[in-house]
Amino acid sequence: MRKAVLDKEMCDRSPFCPASRSCKFGAIKRNVRGFFDVEIVIDKEKCTGCGVCTRFCPQGAIKMVEE
């Protein structure tokens, strides 16, 4: 089954992350500690492998991998 994986080196950790808003299953979370201190986390248990988030990530930091 395919799952989304985040490349933390490529991710800009935007508080307005469009990929997290695109996930209908709530698999991508933004942990906001401050305006410029954001951590993006993908919950593999909630990820269905649909791939929608990969199209919405402007940095291309989310890839689909086979598990």
Stockholm file with secondary structure:
# STOCKHOLM 1.0

chainA/1-67         MRKAVLDKEMCDRSPFCPASRSCKFGAIKRNVRGFFDVEIVIDKEKCTGCGVCTRFCPQGAIKMVEE
#=GR chainA/1-67 SS CEEEEECTTTCCCCTTCHHHHHCTTCCEEEEEEETTEEEEEECTTTCCCCCHHHHHCTTCCEEEEEC
#=GC SS_cons        CEEEEECTTTCCCCTTCHHHHHCTTCCEEEEEEETTEEEEEECTTTCCCCCHHHHHCTTCCEEEEEC
//
